[in-house]
Structure formats: C-alpha cells, structure tokens
Amino acid sequence: MGRVLFTRPLVAHAEELAFTIQPADREELVAFGEQSTYRALLRSVSLSAHAWTALLDRRVLAMFGVCWTSTLTGDATLWLLTSTLVDAHRKTFVVAARRALDELKTQWPRLRVGIDFHHNRAIRFAASSGFTVGPIAAHRVTGAPVTNVSLGA
C-alpha cells in the first residue's frame, strides 16, 4: 500500500466516487437535497476555490475542497466526501487528512463545515481534528439539522 497522493480532481474521480461513496456521506447529500452523488461532486468541485482528490494506489479515497465564504474575513467552507476505501485504510486516511488540513490552515484562517446531524462519524472526526463543534442549525435549503463545526480564529 502506498502513500496518499493529492491531485487535481478529474471527472473520472467523481465517477468512481459516485459508486464507492460511504453510505453516510451519500445520506448526508440526500439530507442536503442532492439527488445525484455524481452531479453533487461535479458541482462541489466547480464551486470550490480549490479542490483535490486523495488517491490511494490510484483509487479514489476521498474528494474535498474549499469554497470562500468571505474573502474579507478569510472564512471558507470545507467539504469532504469519502469512499468505502476509508474503512479498510482508516489510519492512512486519518494521517493524510490531517496532513491536508495542516496545509489548508496555512491558506484559510477560518474553516467551517456543516455536517448532517446524523453523521456522527464525521462529527467525531472533525472534533478529533481540532474543529470546535458548534450548535445545531437548520440547513439553509432543506431545513435538515446540521451540526456546525469550525476551525480557526
């Protein structure tokens, strides 16, 4: 097993992840009003200031990106969708994710994420990665309960 490689996202990555996405991540997309995982991935990448694919042995481990919320304050929203490969390579994923997060923190002083209230695994991962778990709020489009987490000043 090799090291995780961060690369520019390709349509082929979105196609693969659409079929291998973690069930909880797919459920989160549905809760947020997305009907197609593939289209949600393409839209997320296109709206991101920067986006990446994390590859492990040439297979998609995850796709993630950052969207500016405010260029004045440096606030940005982070998104992350993972494949079922994460289950078999949990430690590799955590090490790679923390490496990526350390790099992101140098470019964006404040990162925020809205996580589906039911996605306990993602909320625990965010908390263990240094994010402050905030209040639950309604999703701005669907009204689904969202746990807001933030990192930075």
Sine and cosine of phi, psi and omega as CSV:
sin_phi,cos_phi,sin_psi,cos_psi,sin_omega,cos_omega
0.00,0.00,0.71,-0.70,-0.06,-1.00
-0.99,-0.10,-0.12,-0.99,0.03,-1.00
-0.99,0.11,0.45,-0.89,0.03,-1.00
-0.96,0.27,0.75,-0.66,0.02,-1.00
-0.95,-0.31,0.79,-0.62,0.08,-1.00
-0.99,-0.11,0.80,-0.60,-0.07,-1.00
-0.64,-0.76,0.20,-0.98,0.06,-1.00
-0.91,0.42,0.71,-0.71,-0.02,-1.00
-0.94,0.35,0.64,-0.76,0.05,-1.00
-0.89,-0.46,0.34,-0.94,0.06,-1.00
-0.84,0.54,-0.62,0.79,0.02,-1.00
-0.88,0.48,-0.54,0.84,0.05,-1.00
-0.92,0.40,-0.69,0.72,0.02,-1.00
-0.90,0.44,-0.62,0.78,0.04,-1.00
-0.88,0.47,-0.72,0.70,0.01,-1.00
-0.90,0.43,-0.74,0.67,-0.05,-1.00
-0.91,0.42,-0.51,0.86,0.04,-1.00
-0.86,0.52,-0.48,0.88,0.00,-1.00
-1.00,-0.09,-0.35,0.94,-0.09,-1.00
-0.91,-0.41,0.17,0.98,-0.08,-1.00
-0.89,0.45,0.58,-0.82,0.08,-1.00
-0.85,0.53,0.69,-0.72,0.02,-1.00
-0.81,0.59,-0.64,0.77,0.00,-1.00
-0.91,0.42,-0.57,0.82,0.05,-1.00
-0.93,0.37,-0.64,0.76,0.05,-1.00
-0.89,0.45,-0.69,0.73,0.03,-1.00
-0.88,0.48,-0.60,0.80,0.04,-1.00
-0.90,0.44,-0.68,0.73,0.03,-1.00
-0.87,0.50,-0.68,0.73,0.02,-1.00
-0.89,0.45,-0.68,0.73,0.02,-1.00
-0.87,0.49,-0.50,0.87,-0.01,-1.00
-1.00,-0.05,0.21,0.98,0.13,-0.99
1.00,-0.02,0.15,0.99,0.00,-1.00
-1.00,0.03,0.76,-0.65,0.02,-1.00
-0.99,-0.12,-0.44,0.90,-0.05,-1.00
-0.83,-0.56,0.87,-0.48,0.04,-1.00
-0.87,0.49,-0.69,0.72,-0.02,-1.00
-0.87,0.50,-0.76,0.65,0.01,-1.00
-0.90,0.43,-0.60,0.80,0.03,-1.00
-0.89,0.46,-0.66,0.75,0.03,-1.00
-0.90,0.44,-0.73,0.68,0.01,-1.00
-0.88,0.47,-0.66,0.75,0.02,-1.00
-0.91,0.42,-0.68,0.73,0.01,-1.00
-0.88,0.48,-0.70,0.72,0.02,-1.00
-0.90,0.44,-0.70,0.71,-0.06,-1.00
-0.92,0.39,-0.47,0.88,-0.01,-1.00
-1.00,0.03,-0.12,0.99,-0.07,-1.00
-0.99,0.11,0.60,-0.80,0.16,-0.99
-0.91,0.41,-0.61,0.79,0.08,-1.00
-0.55,-0.83,0.61,-0.79,0.05,-1.00
-0.60,-0.80,0.43,-0.90,-0.04,-1.00
-0.61,-0.79,0.36,-0.93,0.23,-0.97
-0.91,-0.42,0.71,-0.71,0.11,-0.99
-0.99,-0.14,0.88,-0.47,-0.02,-1.00
-0.95,-0.32,0.65,-0.76,0.10,-1.00
-0.80,-0.60,0.91,-0.42,-0.06,-1.00
0.79,0.61,0.69,0.73,0.05,-1.00
0.93,0.38,0.20,0.98,0.08,-1.00
-0.94,-0.34,0.53,-0.85,-0.05,-1.00
-0.96,0.27,0.88,-0.47,0.09,-1.00
-1.00,0.00,-0.65,0.76,-0.03,-1.00
-0.26,-0.97,0.31,-0.95,0.20,-0.98
-0.78,-0.63,0.60,-0.80,-0.02,-1.00
-0.43,-0.90,0.29,-0.96,0.00,-1.00
-0.27,-0.96,0.10,-1.00,-0.02,-1.00
-0.76,-0.65,0.76,-0.65,0.06,-1.00
-0.90,-0.44,0.76,-0.65,0.05,-1.00
-0.89,0.45,0.73,-0.68,0.17,-0.99
-0.99,-0.12,-0.65,0.76,0.05,-1.00
-0.46,-0.89,0.88,-0.48,0.07,-1.00
-0.96,0.26,-0.35,0.94,0.02,-1.00
-0.95,0.32,-0.67,0.74,-0.06,-1.00
-0.99,-0.13,-0.23,0.97,-0.05,-1.00
1.00,0.09,0.13,0.99,0.03,-1.00
-0.95,0.32,0.64,-0.77,0.05,-1.00
-0.59,-0.81,0.44,-0.90,0.05,-1.00
-0.96,-0.28,0.76,-0.65,-0.01,-1.00
-0.98,-0.22,0.65,-0.76,0.11,-0.99
-0.79,-0.62,0.49,-0.87,-0.04,-1.00
-0.48,-0.88,0.78,-0.63,0.10,-0.99
-0.78,-0.63,0.73,-0.68,-0.15,-0.99
-0.89,-0.45,0.39,-0.92,0.04,-1.00
-0.99,-0.11,0.17,-0.98,0.04,-1.00
-0.92,0.39,-0.22,0.97,0.10,-1.00
-0.86,0.51,-0.46,0.89,-0.02,-1.00
-0.85,0.53,-0.59,0.81,-0.01,-1.00
-0.88,0.48,-0.67,0.74,-0.04,-1.00
-0.99,0.15,-0.30,0.95,-0.08,-1.00
-0.74,-0.67,0.70,0.71,-0.09,-1.00
-0.81,0.59,-0.78,0.63,-0.06,-1.00
-0.89,0.45,-0.67,0.74,0.03,-1.00
-0.87,0.49,-0.67,0.74,0.02,-1.00
-0.89,0.45,-0.73,0.68,-0.04,-1.00
-0.87,0.49,-0.71,0.70,0.01,-1.00
-0.88,0.48,-0.71,0.70,-0.01,-1.00
-0.92,0.40,-0.66,0.75,0.00,-1.00
-0.90,0.44,-0.65,0.76,0.01,-1.00
-0.93,0.38,-0.60,0.80,0.07,-1.00
-0.88,0.47,-0.71,0.70,0.02,-1.00
-0.91,0.42,-0.67,0.74,-0.01,-1.00
-0.89,0.45,-0.64,0.77,0.06,-1.00
-0.86,0.51,-0.64,0.76,0.03,-1.00
-0.93,0.36,-0.68,0.74,0.00,-1.00
-0.88,0.48,-0.63,0.77,-0.02,-1.00
-0.89,0.46,-0.42,0.91,0.02,-1.00
-0.97,0.25,-0.37,0.93,-0.06,-1.00
-0.97,-0.23,-0.48,0.88,-0.02,-1.00
-0.80,-0.60,0.93,-0.37,-0.08,-1.00
-0.91,0.41,-0.44,0.90,-0.01,-1.00
-0.72,-0.70,0.87,-0.50,0.05,-1.00
-0.92,-0.40,0.67,-0.74,0.01,-1.00
-0.76,-0.65,0.51,-0.86,0.04,-1.00
-0.62,-0.79,0.68,-0.74,0.16,-0.99
-0.97,-0.26,0.89,-0.45,-0.07,-1.00
-0.93,-0.38,0.69,-0.72,0.07,-1.00
-0.77,0.63,0.77,-0.63,-0.05,-1.00
-0.78,0.62,-0.51,0.86,-0.04,-1.00
-0.99,0.10,-0.18,0.98,-0.09,-1.00
-1.00,0.04,0.94,0.35,-0.09,-1.00
-0.85,0.53,-0.61,0.79,-0.01,-1.00
-0.87,0.48,-0.69,0.72,0.01,-1.00
-0.93,0.38,-0.62,0.79,0.02,-1.00
-0.91,0.42,-0.69,0.72,0.04,-1.00
-0.89,0.46,-0.66,0.75,0.01,-1.00
-0.89,0.45,-0.69,0.72,0.02,-1.00
-0.87,0.49,-0.71,0.70,0.00,-1.00
-0.89,0.46,-0.67,0.74,-0.01,-1.00
-0.95,0.31,-0.26,0.97,0.03,-1.00
-1.00,-0.09,0.13,0.99,0.07,-1.00
0.98,-0.19,-0.04,1.00,0.03,-1.00
-0.96,0.29,0.58,-0.81,0.12,-0.99
-1.00,0.04,0.81,-0.59,0.01,-1.00
-1.00,0.09,0.86,-0.52,-0.06,-1.00
-0.97,-0.24,-0.32,-0.95,-0.09,-1.00
-0.96,0.29,0.34,-0.94,0.10,-0.99
-1.00,0.09,0.67,-0.74,0.01,-1.00
-0.68,-0.74,0.13,-0.99,0.05,-1.00
-1.00,0.06,0.68,-0.73,0.09,-1.00
-0.85,0.52,0.68,-0.73,-0.13,-0.99
-0.91,0.41,-0.35,0.94,0.00,-1.00
-0.97,-0.26,-0.77,0.64,-0.14,-0.99
-0.99,-0.11,-0.31,0.95,-0.05,-1.00
0.99,0.15,0.00,1.00,0.02,-1.00
-0.88,0.47,0.53,-0.85,0.02,-1.00
-0.93,0.36,0.75,-0.66,-0.04,-1.00
-0.82,-0.57,0.72,-0.69,0.14,-0.99
-1.00,-0.05,0.86,-0.50,-0.01,-1.00
-1.00,0.00,0.76,-0.65,0.08,-1.00
-0.81,-0.59,0.50,-0.87,-0.05,-1.00
-0.58,-0.82,0.40,-0.92,0.00,-1.00
-0.63,-0.77,0.76,-0.65,0.05,-1.00
0.92,-0.38,0.04,-1.00,-0.09,-1.00
-0.89,0.46,0.00,0.00,0.00,0.00
